Amino acid sequence: MSRFSIYTKLLATLLILLFPILLLFAMSNRTSTEVLTDEIIKVKRYQMETFADQLDQLFFRLDTYKKMLYESTDVRNLAYPDLLDDVLDKYRINRTVSEEINRLAGYGDWKAVIAVLYPRTGIVIKSSSSLNALPAKLPDEDTFWQYYADPAEHYFMGILSYPENSAESGEAHMRVVLKFGVAALRSALSEFKANGSGDPFLYHPGADPIYNYSVDGERIDELLPRLGEIDPSAESGHMMLASDKTRFQVHYQKLESLGWYLVDYVPISQIMAPISRNQTMFYVISGMLLFMGAYLAFVMYRNIQIPFRKLIQNMNLIEKGIYSIRMTDKPKGEYRFLYERFNAMASKIEELIEDVYKEQLRSKDATLKQLQSQINPHFLYNTLAYIKSMIELKENKAAISMTMNLSKYYRYTTKTGSKTVRLKEELDLIHFYLDIHCMLRDDFEFRIEIEPQMEDFEVPRLIVQPLVENVILHSFGQQSDYGMITIRCWRTGGMNHVAVEDTGSGIDYAAIEAIGKKIYSSNEEIESGLKNVHQRLRLLYGGESGLKLSKSKLGGLCVELCWSGKDSAS
């Protein structure tokens, strides 16, 4: 028997029970994390698209202003002052163009410098704001929202010349210039951040990023080298980046008007921190439960398995003939009763064995006492194991029933007062004995039939039990079908009969004859339970008394006790 069998099984059971819970929690936690991550992506994508659309609309509107001025007749007429009628007409057109520029520059909350330059006459008409003046020198070629990083100011600027592309050859008659300072974009990014965004900024490969006013520069510096992995053809997307202390979900949205990327990040580790804490707490609690379960299993092992193992060890010593063994260190609870009963049984067995050995040297009664005191330890082992299992399964009724049957059985078998008992008492013992085996095996049933006038007949003690035991050990040992044992008692022709029949697994006449040779043999070296019963009947009643073997109508073996009707057993 494995030393840690129950302890190991209990731990395995705990692990089996805990594993589905851990698996379910891990799956639930993973699902929650995925759902939360998807929601963050959706919300952040919506925020980024909305803000990027606002920026694109701004620059598209400024492009519209530029085209409106470019296509204005009055604006173009100023490029050719010689064609105007007089100075007053020239002044009127100049005033009209200036008012149009200021009107366009005044639309919306986003302010830009709008100007029209006439290279041939040197006239410059721009919005009335004195801030964000035009640069001292404009680029020769036309541009579409080109980014410039001057020491004094960073800005975006778009230029459109008339006629088209004439600036490159120095023949431009008119140039429409729009300049938008980065400061306005930084303010917009700061406002976007204040509305619940992370830390947005504008990014373009090879250019300095445009930050909001409260930017976390150190953190963004960690992310910038990885932004080079953005696919230039991608309009939007997100990526997972990690720093030394946390993980970030970085989102980017391309601005169609500028060609720059609006970038924002979410510290995903901080958002997932509550879930991570709950996960850690769950695993800690699970570990504590596992520890408590292991401790409980150890307590059960120490208080149940160890006492039971000692009981089995001492039973094996009893089986080997060491009848002086006694149970020490009696535990508390139910096992104390079993220890006491075992010690009482061992004492009784030792006493009986000694008595039998003494009587063997003196008379034939010694042989009867020896046969009477034969008790199979395996039978007790199986019943005790059954009781233990029922107690563990909390089947108290079954455990109590087995205990009572076992107690009655051993009370009867260990009683050494009278040599004979009433036949009814002997059959009651058989009833207890078969009840025990029915609970242990559950693969057979039995029936006892006795004529009323035979109930008070005196018979030798334990004369029927070996026959029933032989059926259980041999006839039912190899069968797979449900079995039946029938015990019949009757009187006829001055002889008393007790027959034990079984269904068995089938037996032929040759096997019956071989068994009969062993039973009726006079060789003292051949020992068997059936032979002992036969000899006891012959010694007590003589004549035609003894065992008779035949094939049962049930299909198995029929063993019949026969003895004369005279009252010689008393």
VOGU-3710 file (C-alpha; in Angstrom, 3 decimals, decimal comma):
1> msrfsiytkl> 0,000/0,000/0,000  1,301/3,385/-0,956  2,221/5,465/2,055  0,802/8,680/0,654  -2,049/7,177/-1,373  -4,935/9,047/0,250  -2,864/12,204/0,737  -1,844/12,147/-2,917  -5,388/11,477/-4,073  -6,747/14,339/-2,015
11> latllillfp> -4,161/16,719/-3,441  -4,914/15,475/-6,937  -8,640/16,018/-6,298  -7,974/19,565/-5,111  -5,904/20,281/-8,195  -8,567/18,795/-10,460  -11,221/20,943/-8,797  -9,058/24,065/-8,822  -7,828/23,704/-12,404  -11,236/24,358/-14,091
21> illlfamsnr> -11,724/27,402/-11,840  -8,308/28,765/-12,767  -8,926/28,004/-16,431  -12,348/29,676/-16,334  -10,911/32,722/-14,570  -8,015/32,953/-17,024  -10,414/32,756/-19,970  -12,752/35,302/-18,374  -9,849/37,602/-17,569  -8,497/37,250/-21,086
31> tstevltdei> -11,926/37,988/-22,550  -12,330/41,047/-20,319  -8,883/42,284/-21,311  -9,589/41,768/-25,001  -12,985/43,488/-24,772  -11,518/46,422/-22,845  -8,612/46,674/-25,289  -11,001/46,637/-28,254  -13,135/49,334/-26,650  -10,068/51,495/-26,014
41> ikvkryqmet> -9,055/51,075/-29,645  -12,548/52,009/-30,865  -12,819/55,060/-28,608  -9,312/56,246/-29,374  -9,817/55,703/-33,117  -13,014/57,756/-33,008  -11,285/60,558/-31,086  -8,319/60,564/-33,452  -10,473/60,522/-36,574  -12,671/63,333/-35,255
51> fadqldqlff> -9,736/65,583/-34,360  -7,844/64,765/-37,554  -10,965/65,589/-39,543  -11,158/68,970/-37,783  -7,546/69,727/-38,718  -8,082/68,603/-42,310  -11,207/70,754/-42,589  -9,198/73,731/-41,333  -6,489/73,358/-43,922  -8,973/72,491/-46,660
61> rldtykkmly> -10,864/75,687/-45,794  -7,636/77,709/-45,965  -6,934/76,099/-49,335  -10,369/77,253/-50,407  -9,527/80,822/-49,323  -6,314/80,635/-51,300  -8,142/79,504/-54,420  -10,844/82,148/-53,952  -8,191/84,899/-53,847  -6,305/83,319/-56,704
71> estdvrnlay> -9,383/83,309/-58,910  -10,675/86,780/-57,824  -10,823/89,304/-60,678  -10,042/92,217/-58,401  -6,996/90,431/-56,983  -5,677/89,738/-60,462  -6,391/93,279/-61,707  -3,973/94,687/-59,141  -1,249/92,688/-60,862  -1,756/94,942/-63,933
81> pdllddvldk> -2,110/98,558/-62,620  -1,537/100,005/-66,096  -4,873/98,586/-67,156  -6,782/100,438/-64,453  -8,569/103,668/-65,418  -7,247/105,964/-62,714  -5,739/106,163/-59,253  -9,151/106,140/-57,597  -10,072/102,928/-59,300  -6,768/101,441/-58,233
91> yrinrtvsee> -7,373/102,525/-54,634  -10,886/101,132/-54,697  -9,705/97,705/-55,894  -6,855/97,699/-53,385  -9,318/98,419/-50,614  -11,674/95,716/-51,842  -8,894/93,118/-51,911  -7,728/94,102/-48,418  -11,237/93,800/-47,014  -11,669/90,384/-48,677
101> inrlagygdw> -8,398/89,134/-47,177  -9,345/90,352/-43,696  -12,807/88,869/-44,045  -11,401/85,471/-44,946  -8,772/85,671/-42,204  -11,431/86,462/-39,643  -13,523/83,320/-40,211  -13,433/80,649/-37,497  -11,363/80,249/-34,367  -8,208/79,265/-36,224
111> kaviavlypr> -6,260/82,285/-37,403  -3,780/82,350/-40,272  -1,814/85,003/-42,128  -3,311/85,524/-45,590  -1,413/87,685/-48,057  -1,300/88,545/-51,754  2,057/89,637/-53,213  2,619/91,415/-56,529  6,342/90,904/-57,397  6,404/93,348/-60,329
121> tgivikssss> 4,982/96,290/-58,352  6,190/95,271/-54,877  2,673/95,591/-53,424  1,849/93,307/-50,471  -1,683/93,050/-49,111  -2,115/90,832/-46,030  -4,480/90,285/-43,135  -4,518/93,126/-40,650  -2,964/91,078/-37,832  0,502/92,241/-36,979
131> lnalpaklpd> 1,407/88,824/-35,609  2,926/85,982/-37,591  4,319/88,212/-40,293  5,457/86,718/-43,556  9,029/85,490/-43,778  11,608/87,873/-45,227  12,131/85,683/-48,252  9,589/83,392/-49,817  10,576/80,218/-51,638  10,708/80,509/-55,399
141> edtfwqyyad> 8,482/77,517/-56,097  4,855/77,068/-55,193  4,191/74,923/-52,141  1,297/73,020/-50,678  1,436/73,387/-46,888  5,144/73,005/-46,541  6,561/72,860/-43,001  9,252/75,390/-42,098  11,325/75,431/-38,904  12,760/78,932/-38,580
151> paehyfmgil> 14,583/79,843/-35,337  11,931/82,436/-34,515  8,885/80,450/-35,474  7,730/77,104/-36,841  4,879/77,252/-39,326  3,135/75,714/-42,339  2,897/77,754/-45,507  1,183/77,364/-48,846  1,923/79,499/-51,973  0,053/79,686/-55,246
161> sypensaesg> 1,453/81,851/-58,140  -0,273/83,389/-61,149  0,224/82,396/-63,837  0,688/78,805/-62,633  4,277/77,797/-61,857  5,546/81,147/-63,153  7,475/81,772/-59,914  10,100/79,240/-60,891  11,078/81,347/-63,965  10,767/84,668/-62,126
171> eahmrvvlkf> 7,714/85,763/-64,147  5,053/85,572/-61,402  2,555/88,426/-61,574  0,806/87,529/-58,341  1,393/85,145/-55,418  -1,223/84,122/-52,834  0,414/83,151/-49,533  -1,169/81,422/-46,508  0,851/80,966/-43,338  -0,356/78,975/-40,341
181> gvaalrsals> 1,740/79,036/-37,163  2,526/75,887/-35,171  1,454/77,669/-31,982  -2,175/77,361/-33,052  -1,719/73,638/-33,619  -0,100/73,245/-30,207  -3,053/75,007/-28,621  -5,433/72,696/-30,493  -3,468/69,647/-29,334  -3,555/70,922/-25,732
191> efkangsgdp> -7,312/71,396/-25,945  -7,670/67,922/-27,423  -5,624/66,528/-24,532  -7,727/68,419/-21,966  -10,870/66,771/-23,359  -9,703/63,337/-22,268  -7,053/62,310/-24,757  -3,666/60,964/-23,736  -0,739/63,058/-24,898  -1,309/63,871/-28,621
201> flyhpgadpi> 1,310/65,275/-30,968  1,961/65,592/-34,718  4,677/63,471/-36,266  6,391/63,422/-39,624  9,528/61,432/-40,458  12,558/63,688/-40,612  10,871/66,651/-38,907  10,612/67,778/-35,299  7,328/66,662/-33,738  4,710/69,268/-32,871
211> ynysvdgeri> 3,785/68,790/-29,222  0,999/70,060/-27,013  1,933/72,534/-24,281  1,896/69,961/-21,433  3,715/67,186/-23,207  5,562/64,402/-21,346  8,754/64,752/-23,337  10,664/61,890/-21,765  7,941/59,368/-22,506  7,482/60,536/-26,099
221> dellprlgei> 11,249/60,409/-26,631  11,012/56,702/-25,795  8,334/56,214/-28,439  9,733/58,311/-31,311  12,368/55,788/-32,510  9,655/53,150/-32,913  7,345/55,421/-34,909  9,593/54,885/-37,897  7,908/51,468/-38,206  4,663/53,109/-39,381
231> dpsaesghmm> 3,794/52,040/-42,922  3,802/55,218/-45,103  0,839/53,861/-47,063  -1,254/53,348/-43,918  -3,895/55,973/-43,224  -4,431/54,928/-39,597  -3,664/52,159/-37,171  -2,212/51,299/-33,791  0,775/49,413/-32,392  1,896/48,095/-29,027
241> lasdktrfqv> 5,141/49,563/-27,698  6,855/48,920/-24,380  9,214/50,965/-22,266  11,134/49,889/-19,200  8,152/50,274/-16,874  4,951/50,080/-18,896  3,316/49,146/-22,187  1,696/51,667/-24,527  -1,009/51,377/-27,121  0,100/53,935/-29,748
251> hyqkleslgw> -2,507/55,185/-32,234  -1,845/57,203/-35,389  -4,074/58,934/-37,952  -2,742/60,527/-41,126  -3,768/64,106/-41,955  -4,632/64,254/-45,647  -4,037/68,013/-45,825  -0,536/68,033/-44,302  0,762/64,499/-44,807  1,653/64,397/-41,099
261> ylvdyvpisq> 0,453/61,853/-38,551  -1,639/62,684/-35,525  -0,186/60,399/-32,836  -1,519/59,626/-29,368  -0,756/56,861/-26,895  -2,571/55,090/-24,080  -0,623/53,623/-21,116  -2,382/50,295/-21,407  -0,594/48,868/-18,368  -2,067/51,551/-16,123
271> imapisrnqt> -5,558/51,024/-17,501  -5,272/47,256/-17,029  -3,794/47,666/-13,538  -7,119/46,963/-11,702  -7,628/43,802/-13,741  -4,033/42,763/-13,059  -4,512/43,406/-9,333  -7,687/41,336/-9,309  -5,903/38,592/-11,197  -3,009/38,631/-8,737
281> mfyvisgmll> -5,421/38,617/-5,794  -7,326/35,674/-7,282  -4,149/33,665/-7,777  -3,008/34,475/-4,234  -6,369/33,369/-2,815  -6,274/30,235/-4,988  -2,801/29,486/-3,662  -4,055/29,949/-0,104  -6,991/27,627/-0,786  -4,630/25,064/-2,270
291> fmgaylafvm> -2,379/25,360/0,773  -5,336/24,996/3,129  -6,572/22,017/1,137  -3,129/20,432/1,270  -3,000/21,040/5,013  -6,459/19,499/5,425  -5,366/16,532/3,325  -2,297/16,163/5,548  -4,463/16,261/8,675  -6,725/13,600/7,194
301> yrniqipfrk> -3,694/11,554/6,224  -2,258/11,796/9,715  -5,516/11,067/11,531  -7,051/8,533/9,144  -4,527/7,031/6,773  -1,721/6,460/9,296  -3,964/4,762/11,914  -5,546/2,654/9,193  -2,136/1,696/7,812  -1,003/0,639/11,281
311> liqnmnliek> -4,166/-1,389/11,635  -3,491/-3,147/8,324  0,139/-3,796/9,272  -0,894/-5,422/12,521  -3,562/-7,405/10,692  -0,829/-8,757/8,435  1,149/-9,750/11,537  -1,931/-11,518/12,863  -2,210/-13,286/9,529  1,401/-14,440/9,858
321> giysirmtdk> 0,649/-15,932/13,267  2,012/-13,214/15,560  -1,006/-13,063/17,856  0,714/-11,136/20,635  0,651/-7,927/18,627  -1,399/-5,057/20,087  -2,403/-1,610/18,837  -0,701/1,210/20,771  -0,956/5,017/20,522  -4,710/4,884/20,223
331> pkgeyrflye> -6,046/7,831/18,194  -9,149/9,848/18,920  -12,496/9,283/17,288  -13,780/6,206/15,480  -10,374/4,586/15,149  -10,041/4,298/18,921  -13,022/1,908/18,848  -11,437/-0,096/16,005  -8,127/-0,252/17,886  -9,861/-1,484/21,003
341> rfnamaskie> -11,852/-4,040/19,059  -8,695/-5,153/17,276  -6,852/-5,600/20,566  -9,814/-7,501/21,980  -9,916/-9,662/18,875  -6,158/-10,251/18,927  -6,330/-11,174/22,613  -9,214/-13,501/21,954  -7,487/-15,078/18,973  -4,283/-15,509/20,937
351> eliedvykeq> -6,222/-17,048/23,784  -8,105/-19,365/21,464  -4,981/-20,420/19,617  -3,236/-21,219/22,881  -6,242/-23,168/24,071  -6,386/-25,067/20,802  -2,689/-25,918/20,917  -3,084/-27,190/24,457  -6,197/-29,219/23,675  -4,559/-30,732/20,581
361> lrskdatlkq> -2,095/-32,425/22,848  -4,793/-33,831/25,141  -7,955/-34,848/23,314  -10,093/-34,733/20,210  -11,859/-31,661/21,643  -8,660/-29,748/21,018  -9,122/-30,324/17,295  -12,650/-28,943/17,481  -11,510/-25,807/19,358  -8,762/-25,244/16,837
371> lqsqinphfl> -11,203/-25,463/13,954  -13,623/-23,225/15,811  -11,096/-20,461/16,348  -9,991/-20,122/12,750  -10,759/-16,549/11,640  -9,642/-15,068/8,374  -7,929/-11,690/8,884  -8,614/-10,766/5,255  -12,300/-10,912/6,000  -11,860/-8,363/8,804
381> yntlayiksm> -9,556/-6,288/6,591  -12,181/-6,053/3,861  -14,942/-5,157/6,304  -12,788/-2,527/7,993  -11,842/-1,110/4,601  -15,541/-0,984/3,714  -16,349/0,801/6,986  -13,554/3,309/6,339  -14,808/4,000/2,809  -18,383/4,486/3,991
391> ielkenkaai> -17,215/6,888/6,718  -15,231/8,888/4,165  -18,279/8,970/1,877  -20,476/9,931/4,869  -22,614/6,812/4,318  -23,171/6,420/8,047  -26,037/3,935/7,767  -23,970/1,554/5,656  -20,990/1,887/8,029  -23,208/1,242/11,085
401> smtmnlskyy> -24,877/-1,744/9,392  -21,508/-3,256/8,510  -20,180/-2,593/12,031  -23,199/-4,267/13,647  -22,995/-7,309/11,365  -19,267/-7,561/11,969  -19,747/-7,199/15,728  -22,453/-9,878/15,823  -20,389/-12,144/13,623  -17,243/-11,902/15,753
411> ryttktgskt> -19,214/-12,008/18,977  -20,545/-15,340/17,815  -17,313/-16,714/16,368  -15,203/-15,705/19,347  -17,614/-17,104/21,909  -15,974/-20,220/23,324  -18,454/-21,341/25,969  -20,589/-24,105/24,510  -19,454/-26,520/21,823  -22,893/-26,649/20,269
421> vrlkeeldli> -25,563/-24,100/19,444  -29,100/-24,113/18,150  -29,315/-24,485/14,379  -31,201/-21,196/14,196  -28,283/-19,399/15,903  -25,853/-20,961/13,448  -27,989/-19,771/10,524  -28,210/-16,314/12,068  -24,399/-16,245/11,946  -24,542/-17,223/8,274
431> hfyldihcml> -27,042/-14,454/7,711  -24,655/-11,902/9,292  -21,723/-13,349/7,349  -23,509/-13,223/3,988  -24,887/-9,752/4,681  -21,313/-8,558/5,140  -20,179/-10,132/1,859  -23,211/-8,775/0,002  -22,228/-5,292/1,082  -18,605/-5,934/0,102
441> rddfefriei> -19,251/-7,546/-3,277  -22,812/-6,741/-4,366  -22,744/-9,507/-6,988  -24,878/-12,220/-5,375  -27,847/-12,773/-3,107  -28,810/-15,589/-0,739  -31,860/-17,415/0,606  -32,147/-19,471/3,814  -34,944/-22,039/4,236  -35,402/-24,074/7,429
451> epqmedfevp> -38,164/-26,298/8,681  -39,595/-24,919/11,946  -39,010/-28,138/13,897  -35,288/-27,952/13,115  -34,659/-24,486/14,574  -33,896/-25,812/18,067  -31,659/-28,689/16,934  -28,204/-28,614/18,491  -25,333/-28,514/15,980  -21,566/-27,941/16,311
461> rlivqplven> -20,575/-24,307/16,298  -19,304/-22,936/12,958  -20,294/-26,072/11,095  -22,078/-24,300/8,231  -19,857/-21,232/7,845  -16,944/-23,024/6,099  -19,338/-24,250/3,408  -20,596/-20,755/2,690  -17,068/-19,368/2,776  -15,975/-21,993/0,241
471> vilhsfgqqs> -18,746/-20,849/-2,134  -17,686/-17,204/-1,888  -13,969/-17,927/-2,311  -14,139/-20,516/-5,079  -17,514/-20,654/-6,792  -17,945/-16,871/-7,140  -14,287/-16,024/-7,560  -14,201/-16,271/-11,376  -17,792/-15,651/-12,434  -18,999/-12,423/-13,984
481> dygmitircw> -22,757/-13,060/-13,707  -24,935/-12,359/-10,705  -24,803/-15,259/-8,222  -27,236/-17,000/-5,879  -26,645/-19,001/-2,681  -29,415/-21,182/-1,254  -29,268/-22,809/2,186  -31,950/-25,446/2,883  -32,522/-27,360/6,134  -34,792/-30,405/6,388
491> rtggmnhvav> -35,188/-33,724/8,179  -35,992/-37,036/6,528  -35,472/-40,704/7,273  -33,979/-40,066/10,720  -31,235/-37,843/9,206  -30,781/-34,128/9,411  -29,716/-32,258/6,278  -28,289/-28,785/5,623  -27,519/-28,119/1,946  -25,552/-25,157/0,592
501> edtgsgidya> -26,028/-24,645/-3,156  -24,797/-21,970/-5,538  -25,089/-20,936/-9,167  -21,308/-20,778/-9,474  -19,516/-20,732/-12,793  -20,386/-24,312/-13,721  -18,720/-27,484/-12,457  -18,412/-30,939/-13,957  -18,460/-34,334/-12,256  -14,704/-34,794/-12,608
511> aieaigkkiy> -14,089/-31,658/-10,538  -16,616/-32,827/-7,919  -14,846/-36,180/-7,703  -11,447/-34,472/-7,249  -12,815/-32,344/-4,400  -14,334/-35,417/-2,793  -10,983/-37,224/-2,780  -9,408/-34,406/-0,776  -12,301/-34,311/1,692  -12,467/-38,038/2,342
521> ssneeiesgl> -8,677/-38,555/2,352  -7,102/-39,781/5,588  -3,838/-37,984/4,810  -3,291/-35,512/7,677  -1,135/-33,284/5,499  -4,115/-32,339/3,304  -5,887/-29,441/4,981  -9,109/-27,737/3,836  -12,192/-26,202/5,408  -14,528/-28,807/3,898
531> knvhqrlrll> -12,351/-31,667/5,139  -12,382/-30,235/8,686  -16,179/-30,032/8,641  -16,434/-33,601/7,383  -14,111/-34,855/10,125  -16,006/-32,988/12,859  -19,301/-34,564/11,770  -17,727/-38,000/11,652  -16,176/-37,568/15,126  -19,395/-36,268/16,702
541> yggesglkls> -22,052/-38,390/15,040  -20,228/-41,255/13,349  -21,987/-43,645/10,971  -23,132/-42,121/7,739  -22,622/-38,555/8,961  -20,402/-36,196/6,984  -20,323/-34,201/3,763  -21,879/-35,160/0,458  -21,043/-33,430/-2,820  -23,242/-33,222/-5,897
551> ksklgglcve> -24,049/-30,934/-8,804  -26,637/-28,318/-7,887  -29,755/-27,684/-9,898  -28,731/-24,014/-9,799  -25,714/-24,836/-11,941  -22,958/-24,869/-9,342  -21,931/-27,168/-6,487  -24,203/-28,584/-3,794  -22,495/-29,376/-0,443  -24,762/-31,215/2,008
561> lcwsgkdsas> -24,265/-31,719/5,749  -25,748/-35,024/6,957  -25,874/-36,284/10,537  -27,967/-38,711/12,487  -30,971/-37,541/14,451  -29,695/-38,790/17,836  -28,794/-36,147/20,359  -25,125/-37,029/20,519  -23,970/-33,410/20,054  -25,277/-32,310/23,365
//
